């Protein structure tokens, strides 16, 4: 079969959606909002040193889209059932802008450009779902922005895209083929996932969740106003930094407890949830990478999962006890991880709390790069700008509820960005919760053996 006939044959196929894509379809609000909305994007800013060969950069971008099918895949949402339609390889829109000299530091201008890029839009109906803009201070200093629609990518995938872009740029510059691992396509993952669900191994995972979540309700945060059927505005972001000294102490407690830093942070969220509601039986949900299959680690796509972590605090005497209990919860939950849709369908009573219009979903996320700090072989060297000094006041990074994005910055501080909607919450309510979390964590890691109820 020729390449052209292969592409035509591929376009005639209807590939099934993954469970995560089906979850996103349930959150669909059209082009105006939700999981396929114009503003539901991920932006990666890359600072580049040296002269960029634009022809090579364009070719490398096109190579990325040719390698990763999902960047040229449309989800046909109005079909019954919805499906994936893969389009042929296509060029990536690349815009080049020369920046005027205005007296500001280049680092600050780069931060302003990040805010501008994150306020941008992209249609989920047009391929490719990746675009690039190169802002040049001069011939040897610039910022490259990669923007991808969130319906086809997650944080892990953005790292894969960056790695592959660097490899393809170096290959086109040197004439030496890129040394990248073989890649499985996302449609293959979807088919594998559905086949696995249809013929489940007797591994005990469904039974684990049926028992673990028996009688449980997901934790939801009381809001200031009932949440509407549709939102009148994008989401807002409240940011509060937790100092490097506190995070260092939290890391030391994690090491002593033989667990992750996230386990300690989740323990602090349990205490916060108790102080807000008085409950001690708490099931807090968190985004995970969802990459439990090594064969798909180099696949670009939507793998994120939403895992419930249920922990009982009533018989814990100290914060250290909560950390130990949370460690057990975390290990067991990750070992038995199932797609969010599978759990919710099997245990519908777990999400009954969403029917209460006076509470909102509450989700915690802690993204860690699987590649560490990437240095890309573009021009004389390039790296992602990880620090955010300025914040765009409105976001569309989550379709519903309250999401706490935790990110340990190069400075050692913890960036604590809370996404919320002003239709539901007042700014001072969110600011108070963020301050409470910092107070709880500071006291807890300073004296983990004290009574956790006194934090």
N, C-alpha and C positions, 0 to 999 in steps of 0.2 A: 504494500500500500504506500503510495507517495505521501510526502509531507502534507500537500494541499488536501488530498482526499482524507488523510487522517484527521486533519483539522475539521473538515466538513462533517466527518463521521462523529467526531467528538461533540460538535455543536448540536447534533441531533439527539444526543443522549440526555436523559434526565437523571442526574445523580442524586441520591438521597441526602437529606440534611443530617448533620451530626446532632446529637442531643443538645449541644450548646447552641447551635443555629436554631433549633426548634424553640429553645428557651428565648432566644432573641426575637423570634417571630411572635412569640406570645407578648412581647413588650413593644411590638411594632405600633407606631403612631403615625405612619406615613412619613413623608419627607419633612414634615414640620418638626418632628421630635421623635423620641424613642430610640430604639436600637438601630434603626436605619435612617435616622434623621440627618440633615445636612451638617449639623455641628458635632456629630458623634465621631470625632476624629482623634487620632494619636499623632503627635508632632515630635520629631526627633531633631534637635539642633546640633550640628557638627561644626566645630571650629577647624578651619583648614589653614595650614601654613604652607606657603609656596605657591607657585604658579599652577593653576588648574588647566589641564587640557580639556576644553569643553567637548571636543569630539569624542575623546576617550570617556569622559564622564557620561555623556549621552549614551554611548554604547554600553557602558557598564550598567547603567540604569535599565536599559532595555534587556540586558542579559538577566538581570534579577527577575524581571517580569516573565521572561521566557522560562526561567528555571522554576518559578513558583506559580502554579496555575491559579491559586486562589486570588492572586492579585489581579487576575483578569476573569474572575468568576462573578456572575450575577445570581443572587438569590431571587427566584421568581416566586414572590410572596402571595400573589393572587391566584395561584394554581391550587388544585386540590388533588393530592397534597402538594405543598411547596417543594421546590427542588432547586438544585444547583445547575447552572448553565455555564459551561466553560467556553470562553472566547479564545480565538487564536492569539499568539504573541502580538504585541502592539507597542509602539513607542511611548515612552513616559514623557509627559509634558515637563519641560525644563525651562524655567524662566531665569534670566540673569539680570541682576540689578546692580548698578554702581551706586555706592552710598556717598552722599555729599559730606564734606567736612563741616561739622557744625560746632566744634569745640568740646563736645562730650567725649568721654573716654570710650574707646571701642568696646570694652567689656560692657559698659552700660547701654550702649546702642544695641549690642547683641541681646541684652536682656529685654529691651523694648521690642525688638523684633520677635522674640519668643512670644511675648504677650500678643502681638499682632497676629502671629501665625496661629496661635491657639484659639483666636477668635474667628478663624476662617471657616469655610464651609467646603463640603465635597459631597457630590451625589453618589449614593450607593447603587445607582442604576446605570452608571457609565464606567467603562473600563478604559485604561487601567485604574485600579483603586489605589494607586500610588502616584504622587507627583513630587516635583523637586523645585526648589527655588534657591539660587546661589546669590547671596548678597556679597558684593566685593568692596572692601575698604580700599584696597589697591590691588595690584597684580599679584601680591604675595600674602594677602591676608583676607580671609572671607569666612562667611558662615553659610553652610549648606543646610537647608531645611528639607527633611523628608516628611511628607504628610501622607498618612494611610488611613483609610476608613476603618473604624473600630469593628465593623461587622465582618471584616476579613482578617483581623489581626489582633494580637494581644501584646503585652509587654515583652514576652519571650520572643515572639515573632519579629518585633522591631529590632531586637538584637541580632537575630539571624539575618535580617535584611541588611543591616549595617555591615556585618561580617562579610557577607557575600558581595556587597557592593565594593568593599575594599579589595577583595580577592579578584573580582572581575576588572577593576580599574588597573591593578598591578599587572594582570595578565595582558590586557590590551596595550599597556605601556611598554611591557618587556617582550611581548610576543611569545611568552611562555604560558601554556595553558594553566588555568586556575586549578589549584589543588583543593577541591572541596569534596566533602563526603557525598556519596550517592543520596538522592533525596526521594522520599516517598511523597506523593501528592495528597492534598487534604481530602479529595474525593475518595481516595483509597482508605484514608482513616475513617471517614464516615461509613463506608461500606463495611470495613472491618468492625467498627463499633456496633453497627446494627446486627451484623452476623453474630457477634459475641453475645449481644443481648438476647437474640433469638435462641441461642443454644448455650445458655450459661453453664459455666463449670460449677461443680458443687464445691465452691470455695468458702461458703459460709457468709459471704458479704451481705446478701439480702437479709439473712437471718440476724446478722449482727445489728443492722439498722432497725429492723422490726422490734428487737428487744431494747436497743439503746434508746430509741425515741418513743417507747411506749409511754403514753400519758404526758409526753412533753409538748410544749408549744415554743416556737421560735421566739426569741427575745425581740420585742419591738419597743421603740423609744416613744414615750408620751410626747405628743407635739402640742404646739400652741394653738393651732387651728386645724380642723378636720381637713385631711388631704382631699383635693378635688379630683374629679374624674379625669380632667385634663389640666395641665399646668398653664399658667398665664405667662410664664417667663422661664428662661433657662435657669440652671442651677447656679448657686453662689458658692464661693469657696472661702472658708475661714482657715487661716494658717496660724499655728502656734508652734514655736520651736521649743523642744525640750533639750536642755543643755548637755554638752558632751560629758560632763562629770557624772550626771545622772545616768546617761546611757552606758558609760564605762562601768558604773557600779551595777547596772542591770545586766551587762554582759558578764561581769564577774560572778554574779549570782547564778546566771545561766550555766556558766562553766562549772561552778561548784555543784549545781543540781543536775549536771550532765544532760542539759536540754538546750534548746535554741533560745536566742533572744526573743523571738516571736512568742514563745511559750510564756516568758516572763511578762511581756506586754499584754498578752491575752489575759493573764491572771489579773493584771491591773484593770482591764476592762470588766472582768467579772465583779470586782469590788465596786467599780463605778456603777454598773448595772444594779447591784444590790443597793447602793446608796440612793439611786433614783426610784427604785420600785419596791425595795424591801424583800425581794425574792432571793432565795438561796439556791434554787434549782434552776440553772440558767443554761440556755442553749443559744450561744452566739454563733452566727455564721460568718465565714471568712472566705474570700476568694483564694483559690490555690491555682498553681500553674496548670494542673490537669495533665501533666506530661508523664504519666506513669508507664508509657510504652516507649522504650528506647528507640525502636525502629522509626518513630515519628519525631525524634528530638530535633531534626534539621528541617522539619516541615513548617512552612509558614501557614498560619491559620488561626482559627478561634478555638483554643483549647481550654480557656479558663473555666474553672468549676467553682461551685459554691458549696462548701462543706459545713455542716452543723457540728459544733463542738459543745456537747452537753456535759456540764460538771456540777456536782452537788457540793456546796460550800458549808453546809450547816455544821458538820462535825470537824471542820478545819479550825485549829486554834490560832495559827499564825499565817502570815503571808507565805512563808516558806512551805507550809502545808498545802496552800492553794497551788503553788507552783508545782509541787510533787503530784498533786491530783490532776492538774491541767496537763502535765507531761504525759500521764497515762492516757488521758482523753485524746490528746493530740496524736500520740503514736498509734493508738487503736483506730482512730478515725481515718488517718492517712492510709493505714494498712488495708482498710476496708472501703476506700473511696469508691463511690459510684457517681455517675452523672446526676446533677441536681434534679433533672426531670424525672429520673427513675425513682429517686427517693420520694419526691413530692407526690408522684402518682401512686406509689405503694402505701404512703402514710399521709393521706390528705389532711387528717386532723392536726398534723404538726404545723401546718400553715394557716390554721383557722384564725389565728390572732390577726392576720391581715384584714379580716373582715371588720375589725374595729377601726373606724375612720379617725379616732382620736389618737392612734399610734401609727408610727411609720417603721418600715423595715430598717434594720440596723446591721451594717456589714463592715467588717474590718478587713483590710488588705495590707500585705507587706511584701512588695515585689523585690526580689534579689536577682541581679543579673547572673546568668549561668556562665557568662564569659568574663566576668570581672570588668575591669576598665579596659575597653578596647582601644588600641591604637591602630588606626586604619592606614594602609599604604596608599593614600591619596595625596598627590603632589609630594611635599616633604614630610607629611604627617598630619593626621586628623584625629580628633577625639570628640566624643559627645560632651556637650555642655550639661552637666548634671545639676549644678546649683541654680536655683531660681531665686533671684533677688526681688523681682517684681511679680505681682500676681494679677492675672486677668480677672476682673470682678465677676464675670458670669461665665459659666461652663455648661457643657452638655455631656458630661462624662458618665452619667448614670441616669437611667430612665425613671427610677422611683426610689424613695427612701433616703436614708442618711448613710454615707460611706466615709469611713476614716482611712485615709491613705497614709501609711507609715513608711518612711524612707530614711534610712541612715545615710547622712550626707558625708562627703569627703572630710568635712570638719570634725566628724564624730558626733555632731548633733543629730537629733531626730526631727525630721520634718513631719509635722502632724497636720495634714491638710484635710479638713472636714468639708465634704460636699453636701449641700443641703438646699432645699428650696424655700424661698421666703413666703410662698403660699402656705407652708406648714409651720415654719420655725422663725422666730425672731432672731436677729443677729446676736443679741445679748444672751439668749438662751444657749446658743451654740458656743459662744465665747466662754460662758460659765462652765459648760461641760468640758471643754478643752482645758480650762484652768484646773478643774477638779481632777482630770486625769493626770495632769502634771503633778499636782499636789499628792495624789495617791501614790504614783510611781516613785516620786522623790522620797516620801516617807517609808515606802515599802522596801526599797533597795537600801536605804540608809540603815534600817533596822528590820530585817526580814522576819525576826523571831517575835516581834511585838504582836499583840492582838490585832488581827486584820480589821476588825470592826471599829477600831479606834483610829484608823488611818484618815 
